[in-house]
Every structure is written in C-alpha cells, then in structure tokens.
Amino acid sequence: MAQPALFSPIRVRNLELSNRIVIAPMCQYSAEDGCMTDWHVIHLGQLALSGAALLTIEATGVTPEGRITYADVGLYDDATEKAMGRTLDSIRKWSDMPISVQLAHAGRKASTDKPWLGGSQIAPDHPNGWQTQSASAIPFNPKYVAPVALDRQGLNEVRDAFAASAVRAARIGLDAIQIHAAHGYLLHQFLSPLSNQRTDEYGGSLENRARFPLEVFDAVRQAFPSDKAVTVRVSATDWVEGGLDIDQSIAFAQMLDEKGCDAIHVSSGGLHMEQKIPLGPNYQVPLARAVKAAVKMPVVAVGLITEPTQAEAIVSTGDADIVAIARAVLYDPRWPWHAAAELGAQVKPAPQYLRCQPSQLRNLFTS
C-alpha cells in the first residue's frame, strides 16, 4: 500500500517533519503577567503526544502591550522566558516533537478581556488595560479607544522587541519561529489598506504597507540561529471590499520568499468587523493553493480541516504542502493517530500508550 501523502516527511530548513500535520497556535488566555502556568504544561504536553509533526505555541507577545489580553503568554523579559523554558523542559522529558513559537503583537486588537468574559476592549485607565498601538489611529471597533499610530521610534521599538524575543526563543531551545502577520493583529494592520492610512513610507502602495512587516521578518531572521526556521502566518484576504486581497497577499508572499522565509501559513480575516467569511470545510484552501502556485517555500493550509481524508486530499493534490489542525485537535488530541489508522499510515506514540491500541492496529505504530 502506498504511503499516504499526509504521512510523508518534509524538510523545512533544519526541521525534519515526520508527516504533514502541524498543530496551529491557539491562545489559552491562562498566563499570569505573561508567564506560562501549569495549564500550559497540561495543554501543550498532551498535544506534544498527539503524533503531529510540529507543535506551535500560541500567539506570544513580544511586549506587554502586544498581548491580546492581560492573560496572554509573553516572551519579553527574564520572567516570561524562564516560565516558557520551564514549560518546555517539562514537555521535553516525554516528547521529542519539535516546538515552534508564534511571535506576535496585537496592535489595535490588544487590551481586551478573556473571550469567555466577553472579549471586549479594556480601556487604558482601567486595571488590566493599556493604550493600544497600530499603523494608523483607526480603532478596530468604533466603540474602542483609538490606537496610537506608531512613529519612527515606536516602529523601531516594536521591531527590536520581535528580535529580542527571537533571541530568547533561541536561548530556551525552540526549534522554529512563526511571525504572526494575520488575523487583524499589528503586522496585518500594516498590510491592509483598511487599517493603514499612513502617508509616509509605511503607507499607500503595497510595497510601502509591506515595509514594516518585512523589516520585522529581517530582524527576526537575523536574531534567530541561521539553521533554524522562520515562517510567517498571513491572512490572505480581509473578506471586505477594498481590503487586503489574494493578489496582494501573493505579492507579499513572493517578497517573503525572496527574503528566505521558510514557510507561509495561509489563513484569512480578522481585520475588520464587516468581514463576510464563507465558512465551510476547506474554505481557506483555495487561498493556500493560489499562494503555493506563486512561491517556492512550503505552504501550510488551515481552516475547518477536520477529516483525515480531507487533509490527505489537500496534500496529495498539491493544494498545500502541510495542513494545520487547531480546534479539531483540541476536540481530539489524538487526531493524528486516528488519521494514521484511517489512512493506513504510521505514527510514533509514547510507549506508555501502546497498550491502548487494539491488537489489529498495532502495525500502525512504529517502535
């Protein structure tokens, strides 16, 4: 029986991924002053035993003001670095899965409450709130306090914060970095003409709007070890007329490709309250397919990919090189195991779990 495409290996710079399933970053809103807690050991630990090829840590603020909420993870000082390092040490005792981190700045979508507490913006003069920043002084929600448009000094500080977080990521042994330029957060705010109405060299044309995200990429690439992967997550369309669209995103992806980006993770939306997203299985796969046709680097597809045969089709037809699983793996932390069983492939479970498999399925597992 031929090896399923979903379970064929792929190399991303130094990373030898055993299959094409990666776990997307998912915020947990369970940090304390930016520091990971025991929740993260439980959450990330179980996902590190899932059989996927790569685990990505949730959106991690490069500054305190860059966090989405006051309960987000950060990697911006010694305390947050120590907490993340401690979490990684706990996981690595039991799993050899490569681990990446998504470095992020929420921009105008920062200073909000936890989703299960409503998720609304917290004003700067209230506890757990702060003044937000963006490309332009345009709020995400008309009811929100407007962000401050970053000046040259502010841009330098944010860029340098990304680089400093990359140094910390390397110091605690993370295997890769994903730069978050999607879902309406700061770098996406620069890319989209709906949120970027600057009149300087960072606004106007796509080349200008892409300038700051590319500066951040260069800074992170320079700060992170040259043999380790740096990837980018993008929203390929705002799903709003006049916003960032697939053609502009393809052009941006090509800019990243030329700079040596190691992979691009293609998502969409999150920038504007009037977005109209055609939700359904594979709804973002056409975006990944369009980007893949225009770049050399590996492309990751994501979004309502829930079934093994669905994921196999995405990879086997060449729509994308890799699929990212998020909510599906929260619901079923052994999703890659079940995909292997359904497709006739192999995964490598922890030896402590071998006995949970029916005898007729033991040939699906490597020693």
Secondary structure, 3 states (H helix, E strand, C coil): CCCCHHHCCEEECCEEECCCEEECCCCCCCCECCECCHHHHHHHHHHCCCCCCEEEEEEEECCHHHCCECCCCECCCHHHHHHHHHHHHHHHCCCCCCEEEEEECCHHHCCECCHHHCCCECCCCCCCCCCCEECCCCCCCCCCCCCEECCHHHHHHHHHHHHHHHHHHHHCCCCEEEEEECCCCHHHHHHCCCCCCCCCCCCCCHHHHCHHHHHHHHHHHHHCCCCCEEEEEEECCCCCCCCCCHHHHHHHHHHHHHCCCCCEEEECCCCCCCCCCCCCCCCCHHHHHHHHCCCCCCEEEECCCCCHHHHHHHHHCCCCCEEEECHHHHHCCCHHHHHHHHHCCCECCCHHHHHHCCHHHHHHECC
